[in-house]
Amino acid sequence: MVSSPQPRSAIANILAGGLVAGTVDLGAAALLNWVSPVFIARYVAIGVLGRQSLDMGTPSALLGVVLQWLMSILIAAIYAVGTRQLPRLRSRWVLGGLAYGVVVFFVMNYVVLPLSRVGHIAHFTPATFVENLLAMELFGLIVAYFLRGAQRARQ
């Protein structure tokens, strides 16, 4: 007798959504900037190590990946809490993900970056603004997609 698969818990969906979205975000940043994902990971580590992170090799790249995943999981957890407060977003996960992507874009670029060791607001041309905003829209959609499953399982 084969048992039916159990729905994943909200925590499992937060972890999965955060890890997938964070990994895709690293790849998207590499593509948008025409650099390797390793460089992007080192750049993420600047947030705690400062500019010397770019010269520190594998340890700073690994730290950058871990930081990226931790931030992405935290962002996914915040979305999960938000959808409990706004239950309509549970059934309209595409709309919720797109809206959340915009929020994440502005918070990361205009709050988190200036408060980190990067220490400044991101500077964009009109084209790079749109590219980076679209990357965060994808991030939000991935998070919302994974978390819609946990919402359905509870209903």
N, CA, C and O atoms as a GROMACS GRO file, in nm:
protein
  620
    1MET      N    1   0.084  -0.117   0.000
    1MET     CA    2   0.000   0.000   0.000
    1MET      C    3   0.089   0.124   0.000
    1MET      O    4   0.179   0.137   0.083
    2VAL      N    5   0.063   0.212  -0.093
    2VAL     CA    6   0.142   0.335  -0.107
    2VAL      C    7   0.067   0.448  -0.038
    2VAL      O    8  -0.051   0.471  -0.065
    3SER      N    9   0.136   0.517   0.050
    3SER     CA   10   0.071   0.629   0.119
    3SER      C   11   0.082   0.755   0.034
    3SER      O   12   0.176   0.772  -0.043
    4SER      N   13  -0.016   0.842   0.049
    4SER     CA   14  -0.013   0.968  -0.026
    4SER      C   15   0.089   1.062   0.038
    4SER      O   16   0.110   1.057   0.160
    5PRO      N   17   0.152   1.147  -0.043
    5PRO     CA   18   0.252   1.238   0.012
    5PRO      C   19   0.189   1.337   0.108
    5PRO      O   20   0.078   1.386   0.086
    6GLN      N   21   0.260   1.364   0.213
    6GLN     CA   22   0.213   1.460   0.312
    6GLN      C   23   0.242   1.602   0.264
    6GLN      O   24   0.349   1.626   0.207
    7PRO      N   25   0.151   1.696   0.285
    7PRO     CA   26   0.181   1.834   0.247
    7PRO      C   27   0.297   1.885   0.333
    7PRO      O   28   0.309   1.852   0.451
    8ARG      N   29   0.379   1.966   0.271
    8ARG     CA   30   0.492   2.023   0.344
    8ARG      C   31   0.443   2.128   0.442
    8ARG      O   32   0.342   2.194   0.420
    9SER      N   33   0.516   2.143   0.549
    9SER     CA   34   0.482   2.243   0.650
    9SER      C   35   0.519   2.382   0.598
    9SER      O   36   0.591   2.397   0.499
   10ALA      N   37   0.467   2.483   0.666
   10ALA     CA   38   0.500   2.620   0.630
   10ALA      C   39   0.650   2.643   0.641
   10ALA      O   40   0.708   2.713   0.559
   11ILE      N   41   0.713   2.586   0.742
   11ILE     CA   42   0.858   2.603   0.759
   11ILE      C   43   0.933   2.541   0.642
   11ILE      O   44   1.028   2.601   0.592
   12ALA      N   45   0.893   2.423   0.599
   12ALA     CA   46   0.958   2.359   0.484
   12ALA      C   47   0.941   2.444   0.359
   12ALA      O   48   1.034   2.457   0.279
   13ASN      N   49   0.823   2.503   0.340
   13ASN     CA   50   0.798   2.588   0.224
   13ASN      C   51   0.877   2.718   0.233
   13ASN      O   52   0.925   2.767   0.131
   14ILE      N   53   0.891   2.774   0.352
   14ILE     CA   54   0.972   2.894   0.370
   14ILE      C   55   1.118   2.864   0.333
   14ILE      O   56   1.182   2.939   0.260
   15LEU      N   57   1.168   2.752   0.384
   15LEU     CA   58   1.306   2.713   0.354
   15LEU      C   59   1.325   2.688   0.204
   15LEU      O   60   1.420   2.739   0.143
   16ALA      N   61   1.235   2.612   0.145
   16ALA     CA   62   1.247   2.581   0.002
   16ALA      C   63   1.235   2.707  -0.083
   16ALA      O   64   1.316   2.730  -0.172
   17GLY      N   65   1.134   2.789  -0.055
   17GLY     CA   66   1.116   2.912  -0.130
   17GLY      C   67   1.234   3.007  -0.116
   17GLY      O   68   1.280   3.065  -0.214
   18GLY      N   69   1.284   3.021   0.007
   18GLY     CA   70   1.398   3.109   0.030
   18GLY      C   71   1.523   3.060  -0.039
   18GLY      O   72   1.596   3.138  -0.100
   19LEU      N   73   1.550   2.929  -0.029
   19LEU     CA   74   1.672   2.875  -0.091
   19LEU      C   75   1.666   2.882  -0.244
   19LEU      O   76   1.764   2.920  -0.308
   20VAL      N   77   1.552   2.848  -0.302
   20VAL     CA   78   1.539   2.855  -0.448
   20VAL      C   79   1.545   3.000  -0.495
   20VAL      O   80   1.619   3.031  -0.588
   21ALA      N   81   1.469   3.088  -0.432
   21ALA     CA   82   1.468   3.228  -0.473
   21ALA      C   83   1.606   3.290  -0.456
   21ALA      O   84   1.651   3.366  -0.542
   22GLY      N   85   1.673   3.260  -0.345
   22GLY     CA   86   1.806   3.315  -0.322
   22GLY      C   87   1.908   3.267  -0.423
   22GLY      O   88   1.993   3.343  -0.468
   23THR      N   89   1.899   3.140  -0.460
   23THR     CA   90   1.992   3.084  -0.559
   23THR      C   91   1.966   3.143  -0.697
   23THR      O   92   2.059   3.180  -0.768
   24VAL      N   93   1.839   3.153  -0.735
   24VAL     CA   94   1.803   3.213  -0.864
   24VAL      C   95   1.847   3.360  -0.865
   24VAL      O   96   1.893   3.410  -0.968
   25ASP      N   97   1.832   3.429  -0.752
   25ASP     CA   98   1.872   3.569  -0.744
   25ASP      C   99   2.023   3.585  -0.766
   25ASP      O  100   2.065   3.678  -0.836
   26LEU      N  101   2.103   3.497  -0.708
   26LEU     CA  102   2.248   3.502  -0.733
   26LEU      C  103   2.278   3.485  -0.882
   26LEU      O  104   2.359   3.559  -0.939
   27GLY      N  105   2.212   3.390  -0.944
   27GLY     CA  106   2.232   3.367  -1.087
   27GLY      C  107   2.185   3.484  -1.172
   27GLY      O  108   2.251   3.523  -1.268
   28ALA      N  109   2.070   3.541  -1.136
   28ALA     CA  110   2.019   3.657  -1.210
   28ALA      C  111   2.114   3.776  -1.197
   28ALA      O  112   2.140   3.845  -1.296
   29ALA      N  113   2.165   3.799  -1.078
   29ALA     CA  114   2.260   3.909  -1.058
   29ALA      C  115   2.386   3.888  -1.142
   29ALA      O  116   2.439   3.984  -1.198
   30ALA      N  117   2.432   3.765  -1.149
   30ALA     CA  118   2.550   3.735  -1.232
   30ALA      C  119   2.522   3.763  -1.379
   30ALA      O  120   2.604   3.823  -1.448
   31LEU      N  121   2.405   3.719  -1.427
   31LEU     CA  122   2.369   3.743  -1.567
   31LEU      C  123   2.352   3.892  -1.596
   31LEU      O  124   2.401   3.941  -1.698
   32LEU      N  125   2.284   3.963  -1.509
   32LEU     CA  126   2.260   4.106  -1.531
   32LEU      C  127   2.388   4.188  -1.531
   32LEU      O  128   2.398   4.289  -1.600
   33ASN      N  129   2.486   4.144  -1.453
   33ASN     CA  130   2.611   4.219  -1.440
   33ASN      C  131   2.727   4.159  -1.521
   33ASN      O  132   2.838   4.212  -1.517
   34TRP      N  133   2.702   4.052  -1.594
   34TRP     CA  134   2.803   3.986  -1.677
   34TRP      C  135   2.927   3.948  -1.596
   34TRP      O  136   3.040   3.969  -1.640
   35VAL      N  137   2.904   3.893  -1.476
   35VAL     CA  138   3.012   3.845  -1.390
   35VAL      C  139   2.976   3.706  -1.342
   35VAL      O  140   2.864   3.658  -1.365
   36SER      N  141   3.069   3.641  -1.277
   36SER     CA  142   3.043   3.506  -1.228
   36SER      C  143   2.959   3.509  -1.101
   36SER      O  144   2.961   3.608  -1.028
   37PRO      N  145   2.884   3.402  -1.074
   37PRO     CA  146   2.811   3.394  -0.947
   37PRO      C  147   2.905   3.401  -0.826
   37PRO      O  148   2.864   3.447  -0.720
   38VAL      N  149   3.029   3.356  -0.842
   38VAL     CA  150   3.126   3.364  -0.733
   38VAL      C  151   3.154   3.510  -0.698
   38VAL      O  152   3.162   3.546  -0.581
   39PHE      N  153   3.168   3.595  -0.800
   39PHE     CA  154   3.188   3.738  -0.774
   39PHE      C  155   3.066   3.796  -0.701
   39PHE      O  156   3.081   3.872  -0.606
   40ILE      N  157   2.948   3.759  -0.745
   40ILE     CA  158   2.825   3.809  -0.680
   40ILE      C  159   2.822   3.764  -0.534
   40ILE      O  160   2.788   3.843  -0.446
   41ALA      N  161   2.857   3.639  -0.508
   41ALA     CA  162   2.860   3.590  -0.370
   41ALA      C  163   2.959   3.669  -0.286
   41ALA      O  164   2.930   3.705  -0.171
   42ARG      N  165   3.077   3.698  -0.342
   42ARG     CA  166   3.175   3.781  -0.269
   42ARG      C  167   3.119   3.920  -0.246
   42ARG      O  168   3.142   3.980  -0.140
   43TYR      N  169   3.046   3.973  -0.343
   43TYR     CA  170   2.987   4.106  -0.328
   43TYR      C  171   2.882   4.106  -0.216
   43TYR      O  172   2.872   4.204  -0.142
   44VAL      N  173   2.806   4.000  -0.205
   44VAL     CA  174   2.709   3.989  -0.096
   44VAL      C  175   2.782   3.995   0.039
   44VAL      O  176   2.735   4.058   0.133
   45ALA      N  177   2.897   3.930   0.046
   45ALA     CA  178   2.974   3.927   0.171
   45ALA      C  179   3.030   4.064   0.209
   45ALA      O  180   3.068   4.086   0.324
   46ILE      N  181   3.037   4.158   0.113
   46ILE     CA  182   3.080   4.294   0.146
   46ILE      C  183   2.993   4.351   0.257
   46ILE      O  184   3.040   4.431   0.339
   47GLY      N  185   2.867   4.311   0.261
   47GLY     CA  186   2.775   4.362   0.362
   47GLY      C  187   2.824   4.346   0.504
   47GLY      O  188   2.790   4.426   0.591
   48VAL      N  189   2.904   4.243   0.530
   48VAL     CA  190   2.959   4.224   0.665
   48VAL      C  191   3.111   4.236   0.670
   48VAL      O  192   3.166   4.274   0.773
   49LEU      N  193   3.180   4.206   0.560
   49LEU     CA  194   3.327   4.208   0.562
   49LEU      C  195   3.388   4.337   0.508
   49LEU      O  196   3.505   4.366   0.532
   50GLY      N  197   3.308   4.414   0.435
   50GLY     CA  198   3.363   4.533   0.369
   50GLY      C  199   3.423   4.496   0.235
   50GLY      O  200   3.415   4.381   0.192
   51ARG      N  201   3.484   4.594   0.168
   51ARG     CA  202   3.535   4.577   0.032
   51ARG      C  203   3.642   4.470   0.018
   51ARG      O  204   3.660   4.413  -0.090
   52GLN      N  205   3.715   4.440   0.127
   52GLN     CA  206   3.819   4.337   0.118
   52GLN      C  207   3.760   4.200   0.085
   52GLN      O  208   3.834   4.109   0.048
   53SER      N  209   3.630   4.186   0.100
   53SER     CA  210   3.564   4.059   0.065
   53SER      C  211   3.592   4.019  -0.079
   53SER      O  212   3.602   3.900  -0.109
   54LEU      N  213   3.605   4.117  -0.169
   54LEU     CA  214   3.627   4.086  -0.310
   54LEU      C  215   3.762   4.019  -0.334
   54LEU      O  216   3.781   3.954  -0.437
   55ASP      N  217   3.855   4.035  -0.241
   55ASP     CA  218   3.989   3.978  -0.257
   55ASP      C  219   4.013   3.856  -0.168
   55ASP      O  220   4.125   3.805  -0.163
   56MET      N  221   3.911   3.808  -0.099
   56MET     CA  222   3.931   3.704   0.001
   56MET      C  223   3.908   3.562  -0.051
   56MET      O  224   3.925   3.466   0.024
   57GLY      N  225   3.871   3.545  -0.175
   57GLY     CA  226   3.859   3.412  -0.233
   57GLY      C  227   3.738   3.333  -0.186
   57GLY      O  228   3.631   3.387  -0.158
   58THR      N  229   3.758   3.203  -0.180
   58THR     CA  230   3.651   3.109  -0.150
   58THR      C  231   3.581   3.136  -0.017
   58THR      O  232   3.458   3.129  -0.012
   59PRO      N  233   3.652   3.167   0.091
   59PRO     CA  234   3.581   3.190   0.217
   59PRO      C  235   3.477   3.302   0.208
   59PRO      O  236   3.368   3.289   0.263
   60SER      N  237   3.510   3.412   0.140
   60SER     CA  238   3.411   3.520   0.131
   60SER      C  239   3.297   3.481   0.037
   60SER      O  240   3.183   3.523   0.058
   61ALA      N  241   3.327   3.402  -0.067
   61ALA     CA  242   3.220   3.357  -0.156
   61ALA      C  243   3.123   3.265  -0.081
   61ALA      O  244   3.002   3.277  -0.096
   62LEU      N  245   3.177   3.173  -0.002
   62LEU     CA  246   3.091   3.084   0.077
   62LEU      C  247   3.008   3.163   0.178
   62LEU      O  248   2.890   3.136   0.196
   63LEU      N  249   3.072   3.261   0.243
   63LEU     CA  250   2.997   3.347   0.336
   63LEU      C  251   2.887   3.420   0.261
   63LEU      O  252   2.775   3.431   0.312
   64GLY      N  253   2.916   3.470   0.143
   64GLY     CA  254   2.815   3.540   0.063
   64GLY      C  255   2.696   3.453   0.028
   64GLY      O  256   2.582   3.499   0.034
   65VAL      N  257   2.722   3.327  -0.008
   65VAL     CA  258   2.612   3.234  -0.039
   65VAL      C  259   2.528   3.210   0.085
   65VAL      O  260   2.405   3.212   0.079
   66VAL      N  261   2.593   3.186   0.199
   66VAL     CA  262   2.520   3.162   0.323
   66VAL      C  263   2.438   3.286   0.360
   66VAL      O  264   2.321   3.274   0.398
   67LEU      N  265   2.498   3.404   0.349
   67LEU     CA  266   2.423   3.528   0.379
   67LEU      C  267   2.305   3.545   0.284
   67LEU      O  268   2.196   3.584   0.327
   68GLN      N  269   2.328   3.518   0.156
   68GLN     CA  270   2.220   3.528   0.057
   68GLN      C  271   2.104   3.436   0.094
   68GLN      O  272   1.988   3.478   0.090
   69TRP      N  273   2.136   3.312   0.129
   69TRP     CA  274   2.031   3.217   0.164
   69TRP      C  275   1.961   3.257   0.294
   69TRP      O  276   1.839   3.246   0.303
   70LEU      N  277   2.036   3.303   0.392
   70LEU     CA  278   1.973   3.346   0.518
   70LEU      C  279   1.879   3.464   0.495
   70LEU      O  280   1.767   3.466   0.547
   71MET      N  281   1.924   3.562   0.418
   71MET     CA  282   1.836   3.677   0.387
   71MET      C  283   1.713   3.633   0.310
   71MET      O  284   1.602   3.680   0.336
   72SER      N  285   1.733   3.542   0.215
   72SER     CA  286   1.621   3.495   0.134
   72SER      C  287   1.520   3.417   0.216
   72SER      O  288   1.399   3.429   0.196
   73ILE      N  289   1.569   3.336   0.309
   73ILE     CA  290   1.478   3.262   0.398
   73ILE      C  291   1.404   3.360   0.488
   73ILE      O  292   1.284   3.343   0.511
   74LEU      N  293   1.472   3.461   0.540
   74LEU     CA  294   1.406   3.563   0.621
   74LEU      C  295   1.299   3.637   0.541
   74LEU      O  296   1.189   3.660   0.590
   75ILE      N  297   1.331   3.673   0.418
   75ILE     CA  298   1.235   3.742   0.332
   75ILE      C  299   1.113   3.652   0.306
   75ILE      O  300   1.000   3.700   0.306
   76ALA      N  301   1.137   3.522   0.285
   76ALA     CA  302   1.026   3.427   0.265
   76ALA      C  303   0.941   3.416   0.392
   76ALA      O  304   0.819   3.409   0.385
   77ALA      N  305   1.006   3.414   0.508
   77ALA     CA  306   0.933   3.406   0.635
   77ALA      C  307   0.846   3.530   0.656
   77ALA      O  308   0.733   3.520   0.703
   78ILE      N  309   0.898   3.646   0.622
   78ILE     CA  310   0.820   3.770   0.634
   78ILE      C  311   0.698   3.764   0.542
   78ILE      O  312   0.589   3.807   0.581
   79TYR      N  313   0.716   3.712   0.422
   79TYR     CA  314   0.603   3.696   0.331
   79TYR      C  315   0.499   3.601   0.390
   79TYR      O  316   0.378   3.627   0.382
   80ALA      N  317   0.544   3.491   0.450
   80ALA     CA  318   0.452   3.395   0.510
   80ALA      C  319   0.369   3.459   0.620
   80ALA      O  320   0.249   3.437   0.629
   81VAL      N  321   0.434   3.538   0.704
   81VAL     CA  322   0.361   3.608   0.811
   81VAL      C  323   0.263   3.709   0.749
   81VAL      O  324   0.149   3.721   0.795
   82GLY      N  325   0.307   3.779   0.647
   82GLY     CA  326   0.220   3.877   0.582
   82GLY      C  327   0.097   3.816   0.519
   82GLY      O  328  -0.011   3.874   0.522
   83THR      N  329   0.112   3.696   0.461
   83THR     CA  330  -0.005   3.633   0.399
   83THR      C  331  -0.104   3.583   0.502
   83THR      O  332  -0.221   3.562   0.469
   84ARG      N  333  -0.060   3.563   0.623
   84ARG     CA  334  -0.156   3.529   0.729
   84ARG      C  335  -0.243   3.651   0.761
   84ARG      O  336  -0.361   3.638   0.794
   85GLN      N  337  -0.182   3.769   0.752
   85GLN     CA  338  -0.256   3.893   0.779
   85GLN      C  339  -0.342   3.936   0.661
   85GLN      O  340  -0.444   4.003   0.678
   86LEU      N  341  -0.302   3.899   0.541
   86LEU     CA  342  -0.374   3.934   0.418
   86LEU      C  343  -0.410   3.805   0.344
   86LEU      O  344  -0.346   3.770   0.244
   87PRO      N  345  -0.512   3.734   0.392
   87PRO     CA  346  -0.543   3.601   0.337
   87PRO      C  347  -0.578   3.600   0.188
   87PRO      O  348  -0.567   3.495   0.124
   88ARG      N  349  -0.618   3.713   0.132
   88ARG     CA  350  -0.649   3.716  -0.011
   88ARG      C  351  -0.526   3.683  -0.095
   88ARG      O  352  -0.537   3.629  -0.205
   89LEU      N  353  -0.408   3.718  -0.042
   89LEU     CA  354  -0.285   3.689  -0.116
   89LEU      C  355  -0.254   3.540  -0.121
   89LEU      O  356  -0.173   3.496  -0.202
   90ARG      N  357  -0.320   3.462  -0.035
   90ARG     CA  358  -0.299   3.316  -0.039
   90ARG      C  359  -0.352   3.257  -0.168
   90ARG      O  360  -0.289   3.170  -0.228
   91SER      N  361  -0.467   3.303  -0.210
   91SER     CA  362  -0.526   3.248  -0.331
   91SER      C  363  -0.479   3.323  -0.456
   91SER      O  364  -0.489   3.271  -0.567
   92ARG      N  365  -0.428   3.442  -0.439
   92ARG     CA  366  -0.377   3.522  -0.552
   92ARG      C  367  -0.225   3.536  -0.538
   92ARG      O  368  -0.173   3.646  -0.526
   93TRP      N  369  -0.158   3.422  -0.542
   93TRP     CA  370  -0.015   3.421  -0.513
   93TRP      C  371   0.066   3.495  -0.618
   93TRP      O  372   0.172   3.549  -0.585
   94VAL      N  373   0.021   3.498  -0.744
   94VAL     CA  374   0.096   3.571  -0.848
   94VAL      C  375   0.094   3.721  -0.815
   94VAL      O  376   0.198   3.787  -0.817
   95LEU      N  377  -0.023   3.773  -0.784
   95LEU     CA  378  -0.034   3.914  -0.748
   95LEU      C  379   0.048   3.944  -0.622
   95LEU      O  380   0.119   4.044  -0.615
   96GLY      N  381   0.037   3.856  -0.523
   96GLY     CA  382   0.113   3.874  -0.399
   96GLY      C  383   0.262   3.870  -0.422
   96GLY      O  384   0.336   3.951  -0.366
   97GLY      N  385   0.308   3.777  -0.505
   97GLY     CA  386   0.451   3.765  -0.534
   97GLY      C  387   0.505   3.885  -0.608
   97GLY      O  388   0.614   3.933  -0.579
   98LEU      N  389   0.428   3.935  -0.706
   98LEU     CA  390   0.472   4.054  -0.780
   98LEU      C  391   0.478   4.177  -0.690
   98LEU      O  392   0.574   4.254  -0.696
   99ALA      N  393   0.376   4.194  -0.606
   99ALA     CA  394   0.376   4.308  -0.514
   99ALA      C  395   0.492   4.297  -0.414
   99ALA      O  396   0.558   4.396  -0.384
  100TYR      N  397   0.514   4.177  -0.364
  100TYR     CA  398   0.622   4.156  -0.267
  100TYR      C  399   0.759   4.179  -0.332
  100TYR      O  400   0.850   4.230  -0.267
  101GLY      N  401   0.773   4.142  -0.458
  101GLY     CA  402   0.899   4.167  -0.528
  101GLY      C  403   0.934   4.315  -0.532
  101GLY      O  404   1.050   4.352  -0.516
  102VAL      N  405   0.833   4.400  -0.554
  102VAL     CA  406   0.855   4.545  -0.554
  102VAL      C  407   0.901   4.591  -0.416
  102VAL      O  408   0.995   4.669  -0.404
  103VAL      N  409   0.834   4.542  -0.313
  103VAL     CA  410   0.870   4.579  -0.175
  103VAL      C  411   1.014   4.535  -0.146
  103VAL      O  412   1.093   4.613  -0.092
  104VAL      N  413   1.047   4.413  -0.180
  104VAL     CA  414   1.182   4.361  -0.154
  104VAL      C  415   1.286   4.445  -0.228
  104VAL      O  416   1.390   4.478  -0.172
  105PHE      N  417   1.258   4.480  -0.353
  105PHE     CA  418   1.351   4.562  -0.431
  105PHE      C  419   1.383   4.693  -0.359
  105PHE      O  420   1.500   4.728  -0.343
  106PHE      N  421   1.280   4.764  -0.316
  106PHE     CA  422   1.303   4.894  -0.254
  106PHE      C  423   1.368   4.881  -0.116
  106PHE      O  424   1.455   4.961  -0.081
  107VAL      N  425   1.327   4.784  -0.038
  107VAL     CA  426   1.386   4.765   0.095
  107VAL      C  427   1.534   4.728   0.083
  107VAL      O  428   1.618   4.783   0.154
  108MET      N  429   1.566   4.634  -0.005
  108MET     CA  430   1.705   4.591  -0.019
  108MET      C  431   1.795   4.704  -0.069
  108MET      O  432   1.905   4.723  -0.018
  109ASN      N  433   1.748   4.780  -0.168
  109ASN     CA  434   1.833   4.881  -0.229
  109ASN      C  435   1.838   5.014  -0.154
  109ASN      O  436   1.937   5.086  -0.161
  110TYR      N  437   1.731   5.046  -0.082
  110TYR     CA  438   1.724   5.179  -0.020
  110TYR      C  439   1.723   5.176   0.132
  110TYR      O  440   1.721   5.281   0.196
  111VAL      N  441   1.724   5.056   0.192
  111VAL     CA  442   1.734   5.042   0.337
  111VAL      C  443   1.852   4.952   0.374
  111VAL      O  444   1.943   4.995   0.445
  112VAL      N  445   1.851   4.828   0.325
  112VAL     CA  446   1.952   4.729   0.366
  112VAL      C  447   2.092   4.769   0.317
  112VAL      O  448   2.186   4.773   0.396
  113LEU      N  449   2.106   4.798   0.188
  113LEU     CA  450   2.239   4.835   0.136
  113LEU      C  451   2.300   4.954   0.209
  113LEU      O  452   2.416   4.946   0.250
  114PRO      N  453   2.228   5.063   0.227
  114PRO     CA  454   2.290   5.176   0.298
  114PRO      C  455   2.327   5.144   0.444
  114PRO      O  456   2.422   5.203   0.497
  115LEU      N  457   2.255   5.052   0.508
  115LEU     CA  458   2.286   5.018   0.646
  115LEU      C  459   2.396   4.913   0.658
  115LEU      O  460   2.450   4.891   0.767
  116SER      N  461   2.430   4.847   0.548
  116SER     CA  462   2.535   4.745   0.550
  116SER      C  463   2.672   4.811   0.533
  116SER      O  464   2.682   4.934   0.528
  117ARG      N  465   2.775   4.731   0.524
  117ARG     CA  466   2.910   4.785   0.502
  117ARG      C  467   2.928   4.832   0.359
  117ARG      O  468   3.029   4.895   0.328
  118VAL      N  469   2.832   4.802   0.270
  118VAL     CA  470   2.834   4.861   0.136
  118VAL      C  471   2.820   5.012   0.153
  118VAL      O  472   2.891   5.090   0.090
  119GLY      N  473   2.726   5.051   0.240
  119GLY     CA  474   2.715   5.188   0.285
  119GLY      C  475   2.657   5.291   0.190
  119GLY      O  476   2.668   5.411   0.217
  120HIS      N  477   2.596   5.250   0.082
  120HIS     CA  478   2.536   5.349  -0.007
  120HIS      C  479   2.413   5.290  -0.076
  120HIS      O  480   2.394   5.169  -0.080
  121ILE      N  481   2.332   5.379  -0.128
  121ILE     CA  482   2.213   5.340  -0.204
  121ILE      C  483   2.259   5.293  -0.342
  121ILE      O  484   2.352   5.348  -0.399
  122ALA      N  485   2.194   5.191  -0.394
  122ALA     CA  486   2.226   5.142  -0.528
  122ALA      C  487   2.198   5.251  -0.631
  122ALA      O  488   2.102   5.327  -0.619
  123HIS      N  489   2.284   5.258  -0.731
  123HIS     CA  490   2.267   5.356  -0.840
  123HIS      C  491   2.230   5.279  -0.966
  123HIS      O  492   2.296   5.183  -1.004
  124PHE      N  493   2.123   5.324  -1.030
  124PHE     CA  494   2.072   5.255  -1.148
  124PHE      C  495   2.058   5.350  -1.265
  124PHE      O  496   2.028   5.468  -1.248
  125THR      N  497   2.078   5.297  -1.384
  125THR     CA  498   2.032   5.364  -1.505
  125THR      C  499   1.886   5.321  -1.521
  125THR      O  500   1.842   5.227  -1.454
  126PRO      N  501   1.810   5.385  -1.608
  126PRO     CA  502   1.672   5.338  -1.628
  126PRO      C  503   1.667   5.189  -1.667
  126PRO      O  504   1.580   5.116  -1.620
  127ALA      N  505   1.759   5.145  -1.752
  127ALA     CA  506   1.758   5.004  -1.794
  127ALA      C  507   1.793   4.911  -1.678
  127ALA      O  508   1.727   4.809  -1.660
  128THR      N  509   1.895   4.943  -1.600
  128THR     CA  510   1.934   4.854  -1.490
  128THR      C  511   1.830   4.858  -1.378
  128THR      O  512   1.814   4.759  -1.306
  129PHE      N  513   1.760   4.970  -1.362
  129PHE     CA  514   1.651   4.976  -1.265
  129PHE      C  515   1.545   4.873  -1.302
  129PHE      O  516   1.501   4.795  -1.217
  130VAL      N  517   1.504   4.873  -1.428
  130VAL     CA  518   1.400   4.780  -1.475
  130VAL      C  519   1.450   4.635  -1.464
  130VAL      O  520   1.376   4.548  -1.418
  131GLU      N  521   1.573   4.609  -1.505
  131GLU     CA  522   1.627   4.473  -1.498
  131GLU      C  523   1.629   4.422  -1.354
  131GLU      O  524   1.588   4.309  -1.326
  132ASN      N  525   1.677   4.505  -1.263
  132ASN     CA  526   1.686   4.463  -1.123
  132ASN      C  527   1.549   4.450  -1.059
  132ASN      O  528   1.527   4.361  -0.977
  133LEU      N  529   1.457   4.538  -1.095
  133LEU     CA  530   1.321   4.526  -1.044
  133LEU      C  531   1.256   4.397  -1.093
  133LEU      O  532   1.189   4.329  -1.016
  134LEU      N  533   1.276   4.364  -1.220
  134LEU     CA  534   1.221   4.238  -1.273
  134LEU      C  535   1.282   4.117  -1.205
  134LEU      O  536   1.213   4.017  -1.183
  135ALA      N  537   1.410   4.124  -1.171
  135ALA     CA  538   1.473   4.013  -1.099
  135ALA      C  539   1.407   3.995  -0.962
  135ALA      O  540   1.387   3.882  -0.917
  136MET      N  541   1.374   4.105  -0.896
  136MET     CA  542   1.307   4.095  -0.765
  136MET      C  543   1.163   4.050  -0.780
  136MET      O  544   1.108   3.987  -0.690
  137GLU      N  545   1.101   4.082  -0.893
  137GLU     CA  546   0.966   4.032  -0.920
  137GLU      C  547   0.971   3.879  -0.929
  137GLU      O  548   0.885   3.810  -0.875
  138LEU      N  549   1.073   3.827  -0.999
  138LEU     CA  550   1.090   3.682  -1.007
  138LEU      C  551   1.113   3.624  -0.868
  138LEU      O  552   1.055   3.520  -0.835
  139PHE      N  553   1.196   3.689  -0.788
  139PHE     CA  554   1.222   3.646  -0.650
  139PHE      C  555   1.089   3.636  -0.574
  139PHE      O  556   1.061   3.535  -0.510
  140GLY      N  557   1.008   3.742  -0.581
  140GLY     CA  558   0.879   3.743  -0.511
  140GLY      C  559   0.786   3.634  -0.560
  140GLY      O  560   0.716   3.572  -0.480
  141LEU      N  561   0.784   3.610  -0.691
  141LEU     CA  562   0.699   3.503  -0.746
  141LEU      C  563   0.742   3.366  -0.697
  141LEU      O  564   0.658   3.281  -0.665
  142ILE      N  565   0.873   3.343  -0.689
  142ILE     CA  566   0.922   3.214  -0.642
  142ILE      C  567   0.880   3.192  -0.496
  142ILE      O  568   0.830   3.085  -0.461
  143VAL      N  569   0.900   3.293  -0.414
  143VAL     CA  570   0.862   3.282  -0.272
  143VAL      C  571   0.712   3.256  -0.260
  143VAL      O  572   0.671   3.166  -0.187
  144ALA      N  573   0.632   3.334  -0.331
  144ALA     CA  574   0.486   3.320  -0.323
  144ALA      C  575   0.441   3.183  -0.374
  144ALA      O  576   0.349   3.123  -0.319
  145TYR      N  577   0.506   3.134  -0.479
  145TYR     CA  578   0.472   3.002  -0.533
  145TYR      C  579   0.493   2.893  -0.428
  145TYR      O  580   0.405   2.810  -0.405
  146PHE      N  581   0.608   2.895  -0.364
  146PHE     CA  582   0.636   2.792  -0.264
  146PHE      C  583   0.543   2.804  -0.143
  146PHE      O  584   0.502   2.703  -0.087
  147LEU      N  585   0.510   2.924  -0.105
  147LEU     CA  586   0.428   2.942   0.015
  147LEU      C  587   0.280   2.923  -0.010
  147LEU      O  588   0.204   2.905   0.086
  148ARG      N  589   0.236   2.925  -0.132
  148ARG     CA  590   0.096   2.898  -0.159
  148ARG      C  591   0.061   2.755  -0.123
  148ARG      O  592  -0.052   2.728  -0.083
  149GLY      N  593   0.156   2.662  -0.134
  149GLY     CA  594   0.133   2.522  -0.099
  149GLY      C  595   0.106   2.504   0.048
  149GLY      O  596   0.018   2.426   0.085
  150ALA      N  597   0.178   2.574   0.134
  150ALA     CA  598   0.156   2.564   0.278
  150ALA      C  599   0.021   2.621   0.313
  150ALA      O  600  -0.046   2.572   0.404
  151GLN      N  601  -0.019   2.726   0.243
  151GLN     CA  602  -0.148   2.787   0.271
  151GLN      C  603  -0.260   2.690   0.235
  151GLN      O  604  -0.356   2.676   0.311
  152ARG      N  605  -0.248   2.623   0.120
  152ARG     CA  606  -0.350   2.528   0.076
  152ARG      C  607  -0.359   2.408   0.171
  152ARG      O  608  -0.468   2.358   0.200
  153ALA      N  609  -0.245   2.364   0.219
  153ALA     CA  610  -0.242   2.247   0.307
  153ALA      C  611  -0.319   2.273   0.437
  153ALA      O  612  -0.379   2.182   0.493
  154ARG      N  613  -0.316   2.397   0.484
  154ARG     CA  614  -0.384   2.430   0.608
  154ARG      C  615  -0.534   2.450   0.588
  154ARG      O  616  -0.611   2.438   0.684
  155GLN      N  617  -0.576   2.480   0.465
  155GLN     CA  618  -0.717   2.510   0.442
  155GLN      C  619  -0.800   2.384   0.430
  155GLN      O  620  -0.921   2.391   0.410
   0.00000   0.00000   0.00000
